[in-house]
Amino acid sequence: MTDTVVDWTDPCARAAALTSAYYAILSGDREQRIRTRTLETETDVTFAASNVTVLRDEMIAAQNACDIANGQPDPRRRFAISAGSLTSRRRFF
């Protein structure tokens, strides 16, 4: 088990810590502990193999927040090309 201190207000540092914890658990470690520090508090969070889906969801959310903070587009947003409007079609009956 490793002990990592992370500034939780920085989404990129949070994403890096959660990603390393996620892959450590997948590779066989029983649990990972991450110490988070904000301006007012310090908290210990322990992730075990039983809640790896929660860890994965938090990791993806932190990676998306890091991408947005670095000026990259939101990866959850979809872009589509439309073939035309339904109201502009003429009906020939």
Backbone as CSV, one residue per row, in Angstrom:
resi,resn,N_x,N_y,N_z,CA_x,CA_y,CA_z,C_x,C_y,C_z
1,MET,0.852,-1.170,0.000,0.000,0.000,0.000,0.894,1.228,0.000
2,THR,0.596,2.148,-0.895,1.369,3.383,-0.961,0.582,4.515,-0.330
3,ASP,1.293,5.508,0.115,0.684,6.663,0.759,1.082,7.894,-0.049
4,THR,0.107,8.525,-0.701,0.356,9.649,-1.579,-0.408,10.860,-1.071
5,VAL,0.254,12.025,-1.006,-0.407,13.267,-0.624,-0.686,14.058,-1.893
6,VAL,-1.967,14.429,-2.103,-2.397,15.067,-3.336,-3.170,16.342,-3.012
7,ASP,-2.907,17.398,-3.765,-3.709,18.616,-3.677,-5.007,18.357,-4.434
8,TRP,-6.105,18.162,-3.713,-7.373,17.740,-4.299,-8.037,18.845,-5.111
9,THR,-7.587,20.092,-4.943,-8.156,21.178,-5.721,-7.571,21.253,-7.125
10,ASP,-6.478,20.550,-7.372,-5.862,20.497,-8.697,-6.394,19.259,-9.418
11,PRO,-7.236,19.419,-10.467,-7.832,18.252,-11.109,-6.813,17.347,-11.790
12,CYS,-5.709,17.895,-12.268,-4.700,17.065,-12.936,-3.930,16.210,-11.929
13,ALA,-3.604,16.769,-10.765,-2.938,15.975,-9.725,-3.882,14.909,-9.197
14,ARG,-5.158,15.263,-9.063,-6.161,14.299,-8.611,-6.307,13.169,-9.620
15,ALA,-6.333,13.504,-10.915,-6.456,12.487,-11.958,-5.245,11.556,-11.964
16,ALA,-4.062,12.113,-11.794,-2.854,11.280,-11.780,-2.842,10.325,-10.593
17,ALA,-3.236,10.802,-9.421,-3.257,9.946,-8.228,-4.311,8.853,-8.353
18,LEU,-5.494,9.220,-8.855,-6.559,8.223,-9.004,-6.216,7.203,-10.079
19,THR,-5.560,7.633,-11.153,-5.166,6.700,-12.206,-4.134,5.701,-11.708
20,SER,-3.146,6.178,-10.965,-2.134,5.244,-10.442,-2.748,4.292,-9.424
21,ALA,-3.685,4.775,-8.608,-4.351,3.897,-7.645,-5.214,2.862,-8.369
22,TYR,-5.897,3.281,-9.427,-6.756,2.371,-10.192,-5.941,1.232,-10.797
23,TYR,-4.823,1.578,-11.451,-4.011,0.535,-12.073,-3.263,-0.310,-11.052
24,ALA,-2.946,0.250,-9.905,-2.309,-0.548,-8.853,-3.278,-1.601,-8.321
25,ILE,-4.548,-1.223,-8.153,-5.542,-2.185,-7.673,-5.784,-3.253,-8.735
26,LEU,-5.855,-2.849,-10.005,-6.057,-3.836,-11.070,-4.889,-4.798,-11.193
27,SER,-3.688,-4.351,-10.845,-2.518,-5.221,-10.957,-2.355,-6.154,-9.766
28,GLY,-3.200,-6.007,-8.746,-3.154,-6.972,-7.658,-2.975,-6.413,-6.267
29,ASP,-2.677,-5.139,-6.114,-2.601,-4.581,-4.762,-3.979,-4.635,-4.122
30,ARG,-4.024,-4.877,-2.837,-5.315,-5.009,-2.158,-6.010,-3.676,-1.943
31,GLU,-5.256,-2.642,-1.648,-5.870,-1.337,-1.431,-4.857,-0.229,-1.690
32,GLN,-5.392,0.943,-1.974,-4.567,2.129,-2.190,-5.119,3.244,-1.319
33,ARG,-4.232,3.956,-0.653,-4.653,5.075,0.186,-4.109,6.363,-0.416
34,ILE,-5.001,7.338,-0.530,-4.629,8.644,-1.059,-4.954,9.678,-0.001
35,ARG,-3.957,10.452,0.381,-4.172,11.543,1.341,-4.427,12.805,0.539
36,THR,-5.573,13.424,0.788,-5.929,14.637,0.064,-5.761,15.833,0.972
37,ARG,-5.324,16.929,0.386,-5.113,18.144,1.158,-5.715,19.316,0.395
38,THR,-6.603,20.057,1.064,-7.131,21.300,0.518,-6.642,22.424,1.419
39,LEU,-7.191,23.598,1.245,-6.738,24.723,2.060,-7.089,24.544,3.529
40,GLU,-8.246,23.940,3.813,-8.693,23.817,5.200,-8.566,22.417,5.795
41,THR,-8.605,21.380,4.975,-8.686,20.019,5.516,-7.651,19.099,4.901
42,GLU,-7.453,18.001,5.588,-6.639,16.898,5.076,-7.398,15.611,5.362
43,THR,-7.578,14.777,4.340,-8.419,13.596,4.454,-7.688,12.391,3.885
44,ASP,-7.901,11.231,4.483,-7.411,9.965,3.945,-8.556,9.251,3.254
45,VAL,-8.339,8.801,2.020,-9.322,8.027,1.282,-8.661,6.715,0.905
46,THR,-9.314,5.596,1.228,-8.778,4.279,0.924,-9.680,3.599,-0.093
47,PHE,-9.099,3.144,-1.193,-9.826,2.416,-2.218,-9.382,0.972,-2.177
48,ALA,-10.353,0.067,-2.137,-10.068,-1.364,-2.153,-10.622,-1.956,-3.441
49,ALA,-10.307,-3.207,-3.679,-10.758,-3.860,-4.907,-12.279,-3.956,-4.984
50,SER,-12.951,-3.910,-3.858,-14.408,-4.038,-3.873,-15.096,-2.803,-4.439
51,ASN,-14.465,-1.637,-4.382,-15.084,-0.428,-4.922,-14.275,0.157,-6.080
52,VAL,-13.782,-0.708,-6.947,-12.967,-0.271,-8.074,-13.810,0.494,-9.099
53,THR,-15.103,0.229,-9.189,-15.941,0.967,-10.126,-16.112,2.424,-9.686
54,VAL,-16.204,2.645,-8.376,-16.274,4.015,-7.868,-14.968,4.740,-8.157
55,LEU,-13.863,4.053,-7.969,-12.552,4.632,-8.261,-12.431,4.972,-9.736
56,ARG,-12.905,4.083,-10.613,-12.855,4.332,-12.060,-13.704,5.550,-12.425
57,ASP,-14.898,5.676,-11.866,-15.761,6.824,-12.148,-15.115,8.127,-11.693
58,GLU,-14.514,8.110,-10.508,-13.821,9.308,-10.005,-12.613,9.649,-10.867
59,MET,-11.906,8.624,-11.342,-10.741,8.836,-12.187,-11.151,9.495,-13.502
60,ILE,-12.216,9.023,-14.125,-12.682,9.588,-15.392,-13.159,11.021,-15.197
61,ALA,-13.880,11.277,-14.098,-14.351,12.641,-13.824,-13.176,13.595,-13.612
62,ALA,-12.145,13.134,-12.918,-10.966,13.975,-12.692,-10.205,14.218,-13.994
63,GLN,-10.115,13.216,-14.860,-9.443,13.394,-16.141,-10.194,14.385,-17.022
64,ASN,-11.535,14.313,-17.003,-12.331,15.273,-17.771,-12.142,16.684,-17.232
65,ALA,-12.124,16.839,-15.909,-11.915,18.155,-15.304,-10.527,18.693,-15.636
66,CYS,-9.537,17.829,-15.682,-8.173,18.232,-16.035,-8.118,18.696,-17.490
67,ASP,-8.789,17.963,-18.380,-8.820,18.363,-19.782,-9.467,19.726,-19.956
68,ILE,-10.570,19.963,-19.261,-11.262,21.243,-19.348,-10.392,22.361,-18.767
69,ALA,-9.696,22.082,-17.660,-8.828,23.089,-17.048,-7.653,23.453,-17.953
70,ASN,-7.227,22.521,-18.795,-6.121,22.782,-19.718,-6.585,23.336,-21.054
71,GLY,-7.876,23.653,-21.174,-8.384,24.264,-22.388,-8.766,23.300,-23.481
72,GLN,-8.772,22.025,-23.198,-9.181,21.047,-24.189,-10.698,20.938,-24.174
73,PRO,-11.316,20.520,-25.281,-12.768,20.422,-25.311,-13.276,19.318,-24.391
74,ASP,-14.501,19.467,-23.963,-15.135,18.491,-23.085,-15.266,17.166,-23.833
75,PRO,-14.645,16.087,-23.354,-14.690,14.821,-24.087,-16.074,14.179,-24.094
76,ARG,-16.954,14.611,-23.207,-18.292,14.030,-23.181,-19.209,14.656,-24.219
77,ARG,-18.806,15.764,-24.819,-19.644,16.451,-25.782,-19.537,15.780,-27.138
78,ARG,-20.668,15.607,-27.773,-20.691,14.972,-29.084,-20.931,16.012,-30.162
79,PHE,-20.348,15.773,-31.293,-20.544,16.634,-32.445,-21.198,15.799,-33.536
80,ALA,-22.214,16.359,-34.165,-22.907,15.638,-35.225,-23.144,16.580,-36.400
81,ILE,-23.161,16.000,-37.557,-23.466,16.753,-38.766,-24.882,16.393,-39.168
82,SER,-25.676,17.398,-39.364,-27.064,17.144,-39.720,-27.217,17.145,-41.230
83,ALA,-28.126,16.324,-41.711,-28.364,16.214,-43.147,-29.433,17.195,-43.608
84,GLY,-30.002,17.940,-42.708,-31.033,18.908,-43.074,-32.132,18.927,-42.036
85,SER,-32.971,19.874,-42.162,-34.049,20.036,-41.205,-35.291,19.304,-41.687
86,LEU,-36.053,18.796,-40.773,-37.299,18.118,-41.138,-38.339,19.113,-41.642
87,THR,-38.261,20.354,-41.214,-39.251,21.347,-41.633,-38.991,21.852,-43.044
88,SER,-37.808,21.696,-43.566,-37.498,22.205,-44.901,-37.800,21.187,-45.999
89,ARG,-38.172,20.001,-45.651,-38.482,18.984,-46.650,-39.857,19.261,-47.261
90,ARG,-39.930,19.095,-48.532,-41.212,19.250,-49.218,-41.860,17.888,-49.347
91,ARG,-43.117,17.890,-49.140,-43.855,16.630,-49.269,-44.649,16.652,-50.573
92,PHE,-44.438,15.659,-51.349,-45.158,15.541,-52.614,-46.093,14.349,-52.503
93,PHE,-47.347,14.630,-52.278,-48.336,13.551,-52.185,-49.210,13.572,-53.400
